[in-house]
């Protein structure tokens, strides 16, 4: 992507941590939070973990989030507890 692009990450479960960027010189944080939605059956993790970033400078950065639970009292199986996307920004 190019400098100035807005990136929005939405993970559809309140079990995820708020996504973070690895390099603020490449991806500047522009807000984010984890919010629960209304009434939710136990174990569903209803909600959204989201973050916004602005592509600030050339380079590569990672956007990551983690979760320990994939349901009520359910540990995540291998490969499902970490979100990681690589973003490359060019001028």
PDB file of N, CA, C and O in Angstrom:
ATOM      1  N   UNK A   1       0.827  -1.162   0.000  1.00  0.00           N
ATOM      2  CA  UNK A   1       0.000   0.000   0.000  1.00  0.00           C
ATOM      3  C   UNK A   1       0.877   1.232   0.000  1.00  0.00           C
ATOM      4  O   UNK A   1       2.096   1.134   0.141  1.00  0.00           O
ATOM      5  N   UNK A   2       0.263   2.387  -0.157  1.00  0.00           N
ATOM      6  CA  UNK A   2       1.036   3.617  -0.241  1.00  0.00           C
ATOM      7  C   UNK A   2       0.848   4.465   1.018  1.00  0.00           C
ATOM      8  O   UNK A   2      -0.111   4.289   1.769  1.00  0.00           O
ATOM      9  N   UNK A   3       1.789   5.389   1.226  1.00  0.00           N
ATOM     10  CA  UNK A   3       1.725   6.303   2.360  1.00  0.00           C
ATOM     11  C   UNK A   3       0.393   7.042   2.314  1.00  0.00           C
ATOM     12  O   UNK A   3      -0.040   7.495   1.254  1.00  0.00           O
ATOM     13  N   UNK A   4      -0.253   7.161   3.475  1.00  0.00           N
ATOM     14  CA  UNK A   4      -1.528   7.846   3.586  1.00  0.00           C
ATOM     15  C   UNK A   4      -2.728   6.917   3.621  1.00  0.00           C
ATOM     16  O   UNK A   4      -3.830   7.348   3.960  1.00  0.00           O
ATOM     17  N   UNK A   5      -2.537   5.644   3.275  1.00  0.00           N
ATOM     18  CA  UNK A   5      -3.633   4.686   3.276  1.00  0.00           C
ATOM     19  C   UNK A   5      -4.086   4.388   4.705  1.00  0.00           C
ATOM     20  O   UNK A   5      -3.261   4.208   5.600  1.00  0.00           O
ATOM     21  N   UNK A   6      -5.403   4.339   4.911  1.00  0.00           N
ATOM     22  CA  UNK A   6      -5.970   3.966   6.208  1.00  0.00           C
ATOM     23  C   UNK A   6      -6.205   2.463   6.223  1.00  0.00           C
ATOM     24  O   UNK A   6      -6.789   1.913   5.290  1.00  0.00           O
ATOM     25  N   UNK A   7      -5.756   1.804   7.270  1.00  0.00           N
ATOM     26  CA  UNK A   7      -5.924   0.356   7.430  1.00  0.00           C
ATOM     27  C   UNK A   7      -6.836   0.130   8.629  1.00  0.00           C
ATOM     28  O   UNK A   7      -6.599   0.678   9.706  1.00  0.00           O
ATOM     29  N   UNK A   8      -7.871  -0.670   8.446  1.00  0.00           N
ATOM     30  CA  UNK A   8      -8.787  -1.007   9.532  1.00  0.00           C
ATOM     31  C   UNK A   8      -8.758  -2.520   9.706  1.00  0.00           C
ATOM     32  O   UNK A   8      -8.988  -3.267   8.755  1.00  0.00           O
ATOM     33  N   UNK A   9      -8.472  -2.969  10.933  1.00  0.00           N
ATOM     34  CA  UNK A   9      -8.451  -4.395  11.264  1.00  0.00           C
ATOM     35  C   UNK A   9      -9.599  -4.658  12.225  1.00  0.00           C
ATOM     36  O   UNK A   9      -9.704  -4.002  13.262  1.00  0.00           O
ATOM     37  N   UNK A  10     -10.466  -5.620  11.888  1.00  0.00           N
ATOM     38  CA  UNK A  10     -11.582  -6.002  12.756  1.00  0.00           C
ATOM     39  C   UNK A  10     -11.561  -7.511  12.946  1.00  0.00           C
ATOM     40  O   UNK A  10     -11.696  -8.268  11.985  1.00  0.00           O
ATOM     41  N   UNK A  11     -11.391  -7.939  14.181  1.00  0.00           N
ATOM     42  CA  UNK A  11     -11.404  -9.358  14.520  1.00  0.00           C
ATOM     43  C   UNK A  11     -12.700  -9.627  15.272  1.00  0.00           C
ATOM     44  O   UNK A  11     -12.957  -9.031  16.318  1.00  0.00           O
ATOM     45  N   UNK A  12     -13.506 -10.520  14.737  1.00  0.00           N
ATOM     46  CA  UNK A  12     -14.859 -10.714  15.249  1.00  0.00           C
ATOM     47  C   UNK A  12     -14.919 -11.697  16.418  1.00  0.00           C
ATOM     48  O   UNK A  12     -15.438 -12.807  16.295  1.00  0.00           O
ATOM     49  N   UNK A  13     -14.378 -11.262  17.545  1.00  0.00           N
ATOM     50  CA  UNK A  13     -14.489 -11.956  18.819  1.00  0.00           C
ATOM     51  C   UNK A  13     -13.862 -11.067  19.879  1.00  0.00           C
ATOM     52  O   UNK A  13     -12.791 -10.499  19.664  1.00  0.00           O
ATOM     53  N   UNK A  14     -14.519 -10.946  21.012  1.00  0.00           N
ATOM     54  CA  UNK A  14     -13.971 -10.158  22.119  1.00  0.00           C
ATOM     55  C   UNK A  14     -12.840 -10.892  22.832  1.00  0.00           C
ATOM     56  O   UNK A  14     -12.220 -10.339  23.740  1.00  0.00           O
ATOM     57  N   UNK A  15     -12.569 -12.124  22.432  1.00  0.00           N
ATOM     58  CA  UNK A  15     -11.440 -12.862  23.019  1.00  0.00           C
ATOM     59  C   UNK A  15     -10.099 -12.357  22.490  1.00  0.00           C
ATOM     60  O   UNK A  15      -9.071 -12.577  23.131  1.00  0.00           O
ATOM     61  N   UNK A  16     -10.082 -11.684  21.334  1.00  0.00           N
ATOM     62  CA  UNK A  16      -8.836 -11.153  20.775  1.00  0.00           C
ATOM     63  C   UNK A  16      -8.394  -9.911  21.540  1.00  0.00           C
ATOM     64  O   UNK A  16      -9.228  -9.130  21.998  1.00  0.00           O
ATOM     65  N   UNK A  17      -7.085  -9.729  21.679  1.00  0.00           N
ATOM     66  CA  UNK A  17      -6.556  -8.469  22.191  1.00  0.00           C
ATOM     67  C   UNK A  17      -6.734  -7.414  21.096  1.00  0.00           C
ATOM     68  O   UNK A  17      -6.952  -7.749  19.932  1.00  0.00           O
ATOM     69  N   UNK A  18      -6.639  -6.153  21.475  1.00  0.00           N
ATOM     70  CA  UNK A  18      -6.696  -5.088  20.476  1.00  0.00           C
ATOM     71  C   UNK A  18      -5.471  -5.207  19.568  1.00  0.00           C
ATOM     72  O   UNK A  18      -4.348  -5.277  20.069  1.00  0.00           O
ATOM     73  N   UNK A  19      -5.659  -5.233  18.249  1.00  0.00           N
ATOM     74  CA  UNK A  19      -4.517  -5.362  17.332  1.00  0.00           C
ATOM     75  C   UNK A  19      -3.526  -4.214  17.515  1.00  0.00           C
ATOM     76  O   UNK A  19      -3.914  -3.065  17.730  1.00  0.00           O
ATOM     77  N   UNK A  20      -2.237  -4.551  17.424  1.00  0.00           N
ATOM     78  CA  UNK A  20      -1.173  -3.550  17.545  1.00  0.00           C
ATOM     79  C   UNK A  20      -0.233  -3.654  16.363  1.00  0.00           C
ATOM     80  O   UNK A  20      -0.105  -4.709  15.742  1.00  0.00           O
ATOM     81  N   UNK A  21       0.424  -2.546  16.059  1.00  0.00           N
ATOM     82  CA  UNK A  21       1.406  -2.507  14.979  1.00  0.00           C
ATOM     83  C   UNK A  21       2.816  -2.613  15.548  1.00  0.00           C
ATOM     84  O   UNK A  21       3.079  -2.178  16.669  1.00  0.00           O
ATOM     85  N   UNK A  22       3.712  -3.192  14.768  1.00  0.00           N
ATOM     86  CA  UNK A  22       5.077  -3.410  15.243  1.00  0.00           C
ATOM     87  C   UNK A  22       6.002  -2.222  15.006  1.00  0.00           C
ATOM     88  O   UNK A  22       7.056  -2.140  15.636  1.00  0.00           O
ATOM     89  N   UNK A  23       5.640  -1.301  14.117  1.00  0.00           N
ATOM     90  CA  UNK A  23       6.542  -0.200  13.783  1.00  0.00           C
ATOM     91  C   UNK A  23       5.727   1.070  13.533  1.00  0.00           C
ATOM     92  O   UNK A  23       5.169   1.237  12.449  1.00  0.00           O
ATOM     93  N   UNK A  24       5.649   1.976  14.529  1.00  0.00           N
ATOM     94  CA  UNK A  24       4.836   3.178  14.368  1.00  0.00           C
ATOM     95  C   UNK A  24       5.365   4.150  13.309  1.00  0.00           C
ATOM     96  O   UNK A  24       4.634   5.044  12.881  1.00  0.00           O
ATOM     97  N   UNK A  25       6.616   3.992  12.880  1.00  0.00           N
ATOM     98  CA  UNK A  25       7.131   4.838  11.792  1.00  0.00           C
ATOM     99  C   UNK A  25       6.571   4.394  10.447  1.00  0.00           C
ATOM    100  O   UNK A  25       6.558   5.170   9.491  1.00  0.00           O
ATOM    101  N   UNK A  26       6.106   3.144  10.368  1.00  0.00           N
ATOM    102  CA  UNK A  26       5.495   2.623   9.138  1.00  0.00           C
ATOM    103  C   UNK A  26       3.974   2.687   9.245  1.00  0.00           C
ATOM    104  O   UNK A  26       3.308   3.171   8.330  1.00  0.00           O
ATOM    105  N   UNK A  27       3.421   2.201  10.356  1.00  0.00           N
ATOM    106  CA  UNK A  27       1.977   2.217  10.600  1.00  0.00           C
ATOM    107  C   UNK A  27       1.698   3.003  11.871  1.00  0.00           C
ATOM    108  O   UNK A  27       1.982   2.529  12.972  1.00  0.00           O
ATOM    109  N   UNK A  28       1.146   4.195  11.726  1.00  0.00           N
ATOM    110  CA  UNK A  28       0.838   5.022  12.892  1.00  0.00           C
ATOM    111  C   UNK A  28      -0.507   4.606  13.468  1.00  0.00           C
ATOM    112  O   UNK A  28      -1.488   4.546  12.725  1.00  0.00           O
ATOM    113  N   UNK A  29      -0.592   4.314  14.777  1.00  0.00           N
ATOM    114  CA  UNK A  29      -1.875   3.959  15.383  1.00  0.00           C
ATOM    115  C   UNK A  29      -2.855   5.121  15.249  1.00  0.00           C
ATOM    116  O   UNK A  29      -2.483   6.282  15.419  1.00  0.00           O
ATOM    117  N   UNK A  30      -4.109   4.798  14.942  1.00  0.00           N
ATOM    118  CA  UNK A  30      -5.144   5.823  14.778  1.00  0.00           C
ATOM    119  C   UNK A  30      -6.401   5.439  15.560  1.00  0.00           C
ATOM    120  O   UNK A  30      -7.500   5.869  15.212  1.00  0.00           O
ATOM    121  N   UNK A  31      -6.245   4.631  16.612  1.00  0.00           N
ATOM    122  CA  UNK A  31      -7.365   4.254  17.467  1.00  0.00           C
ATOM    123  C   UNK A  31      -7.672   2.774  17.405  1.00  0.00           C
ATOM    124  O   UNK A  31      -7.281   2.077  16.469  1.00  0.00           O
ATOM    125  N   UNK A  32      -8.381   2.309  18.420  1.00  0.00           N
ATOM    126  CA  UNK A  32      -8.769   0.903  18.470  1.00  0.00           C
ATOM    127  C   UNK A  32      -9.242   0.516  19.849  1.00  0.00           C
ATOM    128  O   UNK A  32      -8.955   1.195  20.835  1.00  0.00           O
ATOM    129  N   UNK A  33      -9.969  -0.579  19.908  1.00  0.00           N
ATOM    130  CA  UNK A  33     -10.495  -1.070  21.182  1.00  0.00           C
ATOM    131  C   UNK A  33     -11.119  -2.437  20.980  1.00  0.00           C
ATOM    132  O   UNK A  33     -11.348  -2.875  19.853  1.00  0.00           O
ATOM    133  N   UNK A  34     -11.388  -3.101  22.091  1.00  0.00           N
ATOM    134  CA  UNK A  34     -12.158  -4.339  22.075  1.00  0.00           C
ATOM    135  C   UNK A  34     -13.484  -4.035  22.739  1.00  0.00           C
ATOM    136  O   UNK A  34     -13.524  -3.572  23.878  1.00  0.00           O
ATOM    137  N   UNK A  35     -14.569  -4.294  22.028  1.00  0.00           N
ATOM    138  CA  UNK A  35     -15.894  -3.982  22.544  1.00  0.00           C
ATOM    139  C   UNK A  35     -16.782  -5.213  22.516  1.00  0.00           C
ATOM    140  O   UNK A  35     -16.781  -5.974  21.549  1.00  0.00           O
ATOM    141  N   UNK A  36     -17.535  -5.398  23.579  1.00  0.00           N
ATOM    142  CA  UNK A  36     -18.518  -6.480  23.641  1.00  0.00           C
ATOM    143  C   UNK A  36     -19.821  -5.972  23.031  1.00  0.00           C
ATOM    144  O   UNK A  36     -20.106  -4.775  23.064  1.00  0.00           O
ATOM    145  N   UNK A  37     -20.601  -6.880  22.481  1.00  0.00           N
ATOM    146  CA  UNK A  37     -21.872  -6.484  21.891  1.00  0.00           C
ATOM    147  C   UNK A  37     -23.027  -7.060  22.692  1.00  0.00           C
ATOM    148  O   UNK A  37     -23.062  -8.257  22.975  1.00  0.00           O
ATOM    149  N   UNK A  38     -23.963  -6.208  23.053  1.00  0.00           N
ATOM    150  CA  UNK A  38     -25.220  -6.584  23.693  1.00  0.00           C
ATOM    151  C   UNK A  38     -25.189  -7.839  24.535  1.00  0.00           C
ATOM    152  O   UNK A  38     -24.193  -8.150  25.188  1.00  0.00           O
ATOM    153  N   UNK A  39     -26.292  -8.547  24.507  1.00  0.00           N
ATOM    154  CA  UNK A  39     -26.376  -9.802  25.243  1.00  0.00           C
ATOM    155  C   UNK A  39     -25.755 -10.900  24.403  1.00  0.00           C
ATOM    156  O   UNK A  39     -25.907 -10.938  23.182  1.00  0.00           O
ATOM    157  N   UNK A  40     -25.071 -11.769  25.065  1.00  0.00           N
ATOM    158  CA  UNK A  40     -24.303 -12.785  24.363  1.00  0.00           C
ATOM    159  C   UNK A  40     -24.355 -14.084  25.160  1.00  0.00           C
ATOM    160  O   UNK A  40     -24.140 -14.067  26.372  1.00  0.00           O
ATOM    161  N   UNK A  41     -24.634 -15.204  24.507  1.00  0.00           N
ATOM    162  CA  UNK A  41     -24.585 -16.479  25.219  1.00  0.00           C
ATOM    163  C   UNK A  41     -23.178 -16.739  25.761  1.00  0.00           C
ATOM    164  O   UNK A  41     -22.201 -16.359  25.116  1.00  0.00           O
ATOM    165  N   UNK A  42     -23.052 -17.368  26.912  1.00  0.00           N
ATOM    166  CA  UNK A  42     -21.740 -17.680  27.472  1.00  0.00           C
ATOM    167  C   UNK A  42     -20.867 -18.438  26.461  1.00  0.00           C
ATOM    168  O   UNK A  42     -21.330 -19.320  25.736  1.00  0.00           O
ATOM    169  N   UNK A  43     -19.596 -18.057  26.447  1.00  0.00           N
ATOM    170  CA  UNK A  43     -18.639 -18.769  25.604  1.00  0.00           C
ATOM    171  C   UNK A  43     -18.553 -18.310  24.174  1.00  0.00           C
ATOM    172  O   UNK A  43     -17.733 -18.828  23.416  1.00  0.00           O
ATOM    173  N   UNK A  44     -19.363 -17.364  23.777  1.00  0.00           N
ATOM    174  CA  UNK A  44     -19.366 -16.927  22.384  1.00  0.00           C
ATOM    175  C   UNK A  44     -18.363 -15.820  22.103  1.00  0.00           C
ATOM    176  O   UNK A  44     -17.923 -15.671  20.963  1.00  0.00           O
ATOM    177  N   UNK A  45     -17.987 -15.032  23.122  1.00  0.00           N
ATOM    178  CA  UNK A  45     -17.030 -13.950  22.905  1.00  0.00           C
ATOM    179  C   UNK A  45     -17.563 -12.879  21.979  1.00  0.00           C
ATOM    180  O   UNK A  45     -16.801 -12.269  21.230  1.00  0.00           O
ATOM    181  N   UNK A  46     -18.858 -12.645  22.022  1.00  0.00           N
ATOM    182  CA  UNK A  46     -19.481 -11.682  21.114  1.00  0.00           C
ATOM    183  C   UNK A  46     -18.839 -10.309  21.272  1.00  0.00           C
ATOM    184  O   UNK A  46     -18.765  -9.769  22.376  1.00  0.00           O
ATOM    185  N   UNK A  47     -18.392  -9.771  20.196  1.00  0.00           N
ATOM    186  CA  UNK A  47     -17.771  -8.458  20.193  1.00  0.00           C
ATOM    187  C   UNK A  47     -16.767  -8.360  19.073  1.00  0.00           C
ATOM    188  O   UNK A  47     -16.606  -9.277  18.268  1.00  0.00           O
ATOM    189  N   UNK A  48     -16.099  -7.230  19.041  1.00  0.00           N
ATOM    190  CA  UNK A  48     -15.113  -6.972  17.993  1.00  0.00           C
ATOM    191  C   UNK A  48     -13.879  -6.343  18.619  1.00  0.00           C
ATOM    192  O   UNK A  48     -13.978  -5.435  19.443  1.00  0.00           O
ATOM    193  N   UNK A  49     -12.727  -6.833  18.221  1.00  0.00           N
ATOM    194  CA  UNK A  49     -11.454  -6.199  18.553  1.00  0.00           C
ATOM    195  C   UNK A  49     -11.000  -5.499  17.278  1.00  0.00           C
ATOM    196  O   UNK A  49     -10.838  -6.133  16.235  1.00  0.00           O
ATOM    197  N   UNK A  50     -10.798  -4.194  17.370  1.00  0.00           N
ATOM    198  CA  UNK A  50     -10.464  -3.462  16.156  1.00  0.00           C
ATOM    199  C   UNK A  50      -9.357  -2.459  16.401  1.00  0.00           C
ATOM    200  O   UNK A  50      -9.097  -2.045  17.531  1.00  0.00           O
ATOM    201  N   UNK A  51      -8.718  -2.082  15.317  1.00  0.00           N
ATOM    202  CA  UNK A  51      -7.688  -1.045  15.358  1.00  0.00           C
ATOM    203  C   UNK A  51      -7.609  -0.385  13.999  1.00  0.00           C
ATOM    204  O   UNK A  51      -7.913  -0.994  12.973  1.00  0.00           O
ATOM    205  N   UNK A  52      -7.194   0.876  14.012  1.00  0.00           N
ATOM    206  CA  UNK A  52      -6.992   1.633  12.778  1.00  0.00           C
ATOM    207  C   UNK A  52      -5.553   2.110  12.751  1.00  0.00           C
ATOM    208  O   UNK A  52      -4.982   2.476  13.778  1.00  0.00           O
ATOM    209  N   UNK A  53      -4.983   2.100  11.566  1.00  0.00           N
ATOM    210  CA  UNK A  53      -3.613   2.554  11.364  1.00  0.00           C
ATOM    211  C   UNK A  53      -3.563   3.410  10.107  1.00  0.00           C
ATOM    212  O   UNK A  53      -4.336   3.203   9.172  1.00  0.00           O
ATOM    213  N   UNK A  54      -2.651   4.368  10.093  1.00  0.00           N
ATOM    214  CA  UNK A  54      -2.391   5.136   8.889  1.00  0.00           C
ATOM    215  C   UNK A  54      -0.984   4.787   8.415  1.00  0.00           C
ATOM    216  O   UNK A  54      -0.026   4.836   9.187  1.00  0.00           O
ATOM    217  N   UNK A  55      -0.873   4.436   7.139  1.00  0.00           N
ATOM    218  CA  UNK A  55       0.444   4.149   6.567  1.00  0.00           C
ATOM    219  C   UNK A  55       1.226   5.453   6.544  1.00  0.00           C
ATOM    220  O   UNK A  55       0.870   6.393   5.834  1.00  0.00           O
ATOM    221  N   UNK A  56       2.290   5.495   7.325  1.00  0.00           N
ATOM    222  CA  UNK A  56       3.021   6.739   7.543  1.00  0.00           C
ATOM    223  C   UNK A  56       4.300   6.839   6.720  1.00  0.00           C
ATOM    224  O   UNK A  56       4.596   7.902   6.174  1.00  0.00           O
ATOM    225  N   UNK A  57       5.058   5.758   6.621  1.00  0.00           N
ATOM    226  CA  UNK A  57       6.339   5.809   5.923  1.00  0.00           C
ATOM    227  C   UNK A  57       6.662   4.481   5.291  1.00  0.00           C
ATOM    228  O   UNK A  57       6.070   3.456   5.630  1.00  0.00           O
ATOM    229  N   UNK A  58       7.603   4.501   4.371  1.00  0.00           N
ATOM    230  CA  UNK A  58       7.989   3.275   3.667  1.00  0.00           C
ATOM    231  C   UNK A  58       8.584   2.259   4.630  1.00  0.00           C
ATOM    232  O   UNK A  58       9.282   2.616   5.579  1.00  0.00           O
ATOM    233  N   UNK A  59       8.298   0.992   4.373  1.00  0.00           N
ATOM    234  CA  UNK A  59       8.846  -0.087   5.180  1.00  0.00           C
ATOM    235  C   UNK A  59       7.838  -1.204   5.363  1.00  0.00           C
ATOM    236  O   UNK A  59       6.799  -1.256   4.705  1.00  0.00           O
ATOM    237  N   UNK A  60       8.180  -2.093   6.279  1.00  0.00           N
ATOM    238  CA  UNK A  60       7.331  -3.254   6.576  1.00  0.00           C
ATOM    239  C   UNK A  60       7.002  -3.260   8.059  1.00  0.00           C
ATOM    240  O   UNK A  60       7.850  -2.955   8.898  1.00  0.00           O
ATOM    241  N   UNK A  61       5.767  -3.611   8.371  1.00  0.00           N
ATOM    242  CA  UNK A  61       5.329  -3.725   9.767  1.00  0.00           C
ATOM    243  C   UNK A  61       4.374  -4.904   9.864  1.00  0.00           C
ATOM    244  O   UNK A  61       3.807  -5.349   8.866  1.00  0.00           O
ATOM    245  N   UNK A  62       4.206  -5.399  11.081  1.00  0.00           N
ATOM    246  CA  UNK A  62       3.247  -6.467  11.357  1.00  0.00           C
ATOM    247  C   UNK A  62       2.119  -5.897  12.210  1.00  0.00           C
ATOM    248  O   UNK A  62       2.344  -5.051  13.076  1.00  0.00           O
ATOM    249  N   UNK A  63       0.913  -6.369  11.953  1.00  0.00           N
ATOM    250  CA  UNK A  63      -0.226  -6.096  12.823  1.00  0.00           C
ATOM    251  C   UNK A  63      -0.553  -7.427  13.491  1.00  0.00           C
ATOM    252  O   UNK A  63      -0.811  -8.424  12.817  1.00  0.00           O
ATOM    253  N   UNK A  64      -0.539  -7.434  14.830  1.00  0.00           N
ATOM    254  CA  UNK A  64      -0.727  -8.687  15.557  1.00  0.00           C
ATOM    255  C   UNK A  64      -1.796  -8.544  16.638  1.00  0.00           C
ATOM    256  O   UNK A  64      -2.068  -7.449  17.131  1.00  0.00           O
ATOM    257  N   UNK A  65      -2.382  -9.664  16.985  1.00  0.00           N
ATOM    258  CA  UNK A  65      -3.305  -9.772  18.122  1.00  0.00           C
ATOM    259  C   UNK A  65      -3.201 -11.197  18.645  1.00  0.00           C
ATOM    260  O   UNK A  65      -2.781 -12.105  17.927  1.00  0.00           O
ATOM    261  N   UNK A  66      -3.585 -11.382  19.896  1.00  0.00           N
ATOM    262  CA  UNK A  66      -3.521 -12.711  20.523  1.00  0.00           C
ATOM    263  C   UNK A  66      -4.822 -13.005  21.260  1.00  0.00           C
ATOM    264  O   UNK A  66      -5.570 -12.103  21.637  1.00  0.00           O
ATOM    265  N   UNK A  67      -5.059 -14.276  21.448  1.00  0.00           N
ATOM    266  CA  UNK A  67      -6.152 -14.714  22.314  1.00  0.00           C
ATOM    267  C   UNK A  67      -5.729 -16.030  22.947  1.00  0.00           C
ATOM    268  O   UNK A  67      -5.058 -16.848  22.318  1.00  0.00           O
ATOM    269  N   UNK A  68      -6.128 -16.224  24.194  1.00  0.00           N
ATOM    270  CA  UNK A  68      -5.834 -17.469  24.902  1.00  0.00           C
ATOM    271  C   UNK A  68      -7.020 -18.418  24.850  1.00  0.00           C
ATOM    272  O   UNK A  68      -6.859 -19.638  24.877  1.00  0.00           O
ATOM    273  N   UNK A  69      -8.219 -17.837  24.776  1.00  0.00           N
ATOM    274  CA  UNK A  69      -9.433 -18.650  24.779  1.00  0.00           C
ATOM    275  C   UNK A  69     -10.133 -18.547  23.429  1.00  0.00           C
ATOM    276  O   UNK A  69     -10.170 -17.479  22.817  1.00  0.00           O
ATOM    277  N   UNK A  70     -10.680 -19.651  22.978  1.00  0.00           N
ATOM    278  CA  UNK A  70     -11.454 -19.697  21.736  1.00  0.00           C
ATOM    279  C   UNK A  70     -12.904 -20.078  22.035  1.00  0.00           C
ATOM    280  O   UNK A  70     -13.619 -20.563  21.158  1.00  0.00           O
ATOM    281  N   UNK A  71     -13.323 -19.858  23.259  1.00  0.00           N
ATOM    282  CA  UNK A  71     -14.663 -20.173  23.735  1.00  0.00           C
ATOM    283  C   UNK A  71     -14.600 -20.234  25.248  1.00  0.00           C
ATOM    284  O   UNK A  71     -13.517 -20.177  25.831  1.00  0.00           O
ATOM    285  N   UNK A  72     -15.738 -20.347  25.875  1.00  0.00           N
ATOM    286  CA  UNK A  72     -15.750 -20.391  27.333  1.00  0.00           C
ATOM    287  C   UNK A  72     -14.957 -21.591  27.825  1.00  0.00           C
ATOM    288  O   UNK A  72     -15.289 -22.741  27.539  1.00  0.00           O
ATOM    289  N   UNK A  73     -13.894 -21.292  28.577  1.00  0.00           N
ATOM    290  CA  UNK A  73     -13.027 -22.320  29.161  1.00  0.00           C
ATOM    291  C   UNK A  73     -12.426 -23.244  28.100  1.00  0.00           C
ATOM    292  O   UNK A  73     -12.125 -24.402  28.389  1.00  0.00           O
ATOM    293  N   UNK A  74     -12.249 -22.741  26.875  1.00  0.00           N
ATOM    294  CA  UNK A  74     -11.648 -23.540  25.794  1.00  0.00           C
ATOM    295  C   UNK A  74     -10.358 -22.869  25.334  1.00  0.00           C
ATOM    296  O   UNK A  74     -10.375 -21.753  24.814  1.00  0.00           O
ATOM    297  N   UNK A  75      -9.253 -23.557  25.529  1.00  0.00           N
ATOM    298  CA  UNK A  75      -7.994 -23.037  25.010  1.00  0.00           C
ATOM    299  C   UNK A  75      -8.018 -23.132  23.488  1.00  0.00           C
ATOM    300  O   UNK A  75      -8.660 -24.014  22.918  1.00  0.00           O
ATOM    301  N   UNK A  76      -7.315 -22.217  22.845  1.00  0.00           N
ATOM    302  CA  UNK A  76      -7.265 -22.227  21.383  1.00  0.00           C
ATOM    303  C   UNK A  76      -6.387 -23.375  20.888  1.00  0.00           C
ATOM    304  O   UNK A  76      -5.329 -23.639  21.460  1.00  0.00           O
ATOM    305  N   UNK A  77      -6.821 -24.055  19.829  1.00  0.00           N
ATOM    306  CA  UNK A  77      -5.968 -25.076  19.229  1.00  0.00           C
ATOM    307  C   UNK A  77      -4.747 -24.417  18.579  1.00  0.00           C
ATOM    308  O   UNK A  77      -4.771 -23.219  18.300  1.00  0.00           O
ATOM    309  N   UNK A  78      -3.694 -25.178  18.340  1.00  0.00           N
ATOM    310  CA  UNK A  78      -2.501 -24.606  17.700  1.00  0.00           C
ATOM    311  C   UNK A  78      -2.871 -23.862  16.413  1.00  0.00           C
ATOM    312  O   UNK A  78      -3.681 -24.329  15.612  1.00  0.00           O
ATOM    313  N   UNK A  79      -2.254 -22.697  16.242  1.00  0.00           N
ATOM    314  CA  UNK A  79      -2.462 -21.915  15.036  1.00  0.00           C
ATOM    315  C   UNK A  79      -3.673 -21.002  15.063  1.00  0.00           C
ATOM    316  O   UNK A  79      -3.908 -20.275  14.097  1.00  0.00           O
ATOM    317  N   UNK A  80      -4.464 -21.016  16.156  1.00  0.00           N
ATOM    318  CA  UNK A  80      -5.656 -20.174  16.187  1.00  0.00           C
ATOM    319  C   UNK A  80      -5.638 -19.133  17.306  1.00  0.00           C
ATOM    320  O   UNK A  80      -6.644 -18.463  17.543  1.00  0.00           O
ATOM    321  N   UNK A  81      -4.521 -18.994  17.984  1.00  0.00           N
ATOM    322  CA  UNK A  81      -4.428 -18.035  19.072  1.00  0.00           C
ATOM    323  C   UNK A  81      -3.660 -16.783  18.719  1.00  0.00           C
ATOM    324  O   UNK A  81      -3.485 -15.907  19.566  1.00  0.00           O
ATOM    325  N   UNK A  82      -3.193 -16.680  17.476  1.00  0.00           N
ATOM    326  CA  UNK A  82      -2.394 -15.526  17.080  1.00  0.00           C
ATOM    327  C   UNK A  82      -2.827 -15.051  15.708  1.00  0.00           C
ATOM    328  O   UNK A  82      -2.996 -15.847  14.785  1.00  0.00           O
ATOM    329  N   UNK A  83      -3.008 -13.728  15.582  1.00  0.00           N
ATOM    330  CA  UNK A  83      -3.306 -13.090  14.306  1.00  0.00           C
ATOM    331  C   UNK A  83      -2.080 -12.283  13.931  1.00  0.00           C
ATOM    332  O   UNK A  83      -1.569 -11.530  14.760  1.00  0.00           O
ATOM    333  N   UNK A  84      -1.594 -12.415  12.715  1.00  0.00           N
ATOM    334  CA  UNK A  84      -0.406 -11.686  12.265  1.00  0.00           C
ATOM    335  C   UNK A  84      -0.529 -11.440  10.774  1.00  0.00           C
ATOM    336  O   UNK A  84      -0.646 -12.381   9.989  1.00  0.00           O
ATOM    337  N   UNK A  85      -0.502 -10.188  10.388  1.00  0.00           N
ATOM    338  CA  UNK A  85      -0.511  -9.824   8.984  1.00  0.00           C
ATOM    339  C   UNK A  85       0.674  -8.893   8.721  1.00  0.00           C
ATOM    340  O   UNK A  85       0.960  -8.006   9.524  1.00  0.00           O
ATOM    341  N   UNK A  86       1.349  -9.096   7.612  1.00  0.00           N
ATOM    342  CA  UNK A  86       2.480  -8.265   7.229  1.00  0.00           C
ATOM    343  C   UNK A  86       2.002  -7.177   6.264  1.00  0.00           C
ATOM    344  O   UNK A  86       1.308  -7.456   5.287  1.00  0.00           O
ATOM    345  N   UNK A  87       2.383  -5.952   6.553  1.00  0.00           N
ATOM    346  CA  UNK A  87       1.997  -4.814   5.723  1.00  0.00           C
ATOM    347  C   UNK A  87       3.256  -4.167   5.168  1.00  0.00           C
ATOM    348  O   UNK A  87       4.185  -3.859   5.915  1.00  0.00           O
ATOM    349  N   UNK A  88       3.285  -3.962   3.866  1.00  0.00           N
ATOM    350  CA  UNK A  88       4.408  -3.268   3.224  1.00  0.00           C
ATOM    351  C   UNK A  88       3.894  -1.950   2.682  1.00  0.00           C
ATOM    352  O   UNK A  88       2.912  -1.910   1.940  1.00  0.00           O
ATOM    353  N   UNK A  89       4.568  -0.870   3.060  1.00  0.00           N
ATOM    354  CA  UNK A  89       4.176   0.467   2.646  1.00  0.00           C
ATOM    355  C   UNK A  89       5.260   1.030   1.733  1.00  0.00           C
ATOM    356  O   UNK A  89       6.451   0.955   2.034  1.00  0.00           O
ATOM    357  N   UNK A  90       4.823   1.591   0.617  1.00  0.00           N
ATOM    358  CA  UNK A  90       5.740   2.256  -0.320  1.00  0.00           C
ATOM    359  C   UNK A  90       5.297   3.702  -0.502  1.00  0.00           C
ATOM    360  O   UNK A  90       4.159   4.057  -0.192  1.00  0.00           O
ATOM    361  N   UNK A  91       6.172   4.502  -0.988  1.00  0.00           N
ATOM    362  CA  UNK A  91       5.837   5.932  -1.220  1.00  0.00           C
ATOM    363  C   UNK A  91       5.070   6.080  -2.456  1.00  0.00           C
ATOM    364  O   UNK A  91       4.697   7.195  -2.822  1.00  0.00           O
TER     365      UNK A  91
END
